[in-house]
Amino acid sequence: MIQLDFTKLNGLVPAIVQEYKTGDVLMLAFMNAEAWEATLKTGKATYWSRSRQELWVKGLTSGHIQIVKEIAVDCDNDTVLLKVEQVGDIACHTGKRSCFFQDVDFTPSE
């Protein structure tokens, strides 16, 4: 089993979350060791809430749970990629499908 490196961000690793079927990026969250173990054990995406300072099973309150289908870890063992089935098609607390719904209008200078 891959050992994640929880030492770089005060015990946390970023978790990038993609919709399993489409590859769409849904959100970015953080996991501590307890959240990682809970995710592996239950198959439901579990994160560390930095604002509430507690474990957070995604969708436990809203019903929009994330069922983990695949997991990959980056080359430094400090970032997790979860491919999930997003139940209810809503991942963002704003009610949007993805947390990444704000487009930036920019013009490169070159």
N, C-alpha and C positions, 0 to 999 in steps of 0.2 A: 504494500500500500504506500502511496506517495505521502510523504510527511510535509505538510505545509509549513512555510516559514512565517510564523506569527510575530517575529521579533522587530520588523521594520516599522510598523505603524501602531505601536503601542498595543500589540496583541490582536490586531485586526488584519484581514486581507480583503481587498476589493473583490466583489463578485459581480461580474458582468452577466446579465440575464438576457437570453435570446429566446424567441418563440421557436420551438422545435421544428415545426413544419415549414415556416417561412424564412427563418433566419433573421427576422426583424429584431433589432435591439429594443428591449422593453424597459430596462432600468439598470441602474448601478446601485448596489447596496454593499454592506460590509458584513463579514463573518468573523467571529472569534472561534476559538477551538470548540467551544460548547455548541455553537450554531452549526459548525461543520459536522460534528459528530451526530447531531440531531438530524441534519439533512440526510446524511448517509444512512442512518437507522430508519427514518420514517419515509423517505422518498418525497417529502414535502419541503420546499425551499424554506429554510429557516435562517434568519439573519440576526445581527446584533443591532438594535436600535440605538444609535448614538445620542439621540435626543432624549429618549426615555431611559437609557442605560439598562436595557433588559432584552432578553431574547424575544424575537418577533417571528412568528410563523406567518408568512405572507398569506393574507386572505382569511385568517382565522376569524376575524370580525366581519369582514365584508362578504365572505364566501368566494372571493376571487383568488383561490389558492393556486399555487404553482406546483404542478406535479413534475418532478425531475425525471427527464428521459435520458440525458447524457451529461457527463461531467468531464471537463478537460482542465488541466492546470498548466500555467505558462512555464517557460524554461527555467525561471528562477524560483519556482514553487511558492510564489507570493501573490498570485492572482488566480481566481477561479472563474471559469466560464461554465455557467449552467444553461443547458438547453432544456426548456420546460414546456409543458402543456399549460397554457394560461387559461384557467377555467373562468368563464364569463367574459373573456376577451378584454378585460380591463386590468392593467398592471399599475397605473398611476393613481395616487391618492386624490388627484383632481377629477377622476372619472374618465380620463383619456386612456386609450389603448396602450400607449407608450409614454414614458416620462419625457421622451425626446420629441416634443411636438413644437418647440419654439425654433423657427428657422432664423438664422442670422444672415442679414443682407450685407454682403461685403464685396468689394472689388479689389482683387490682388493688384499690387502696384507694379508688378512685372508681367 
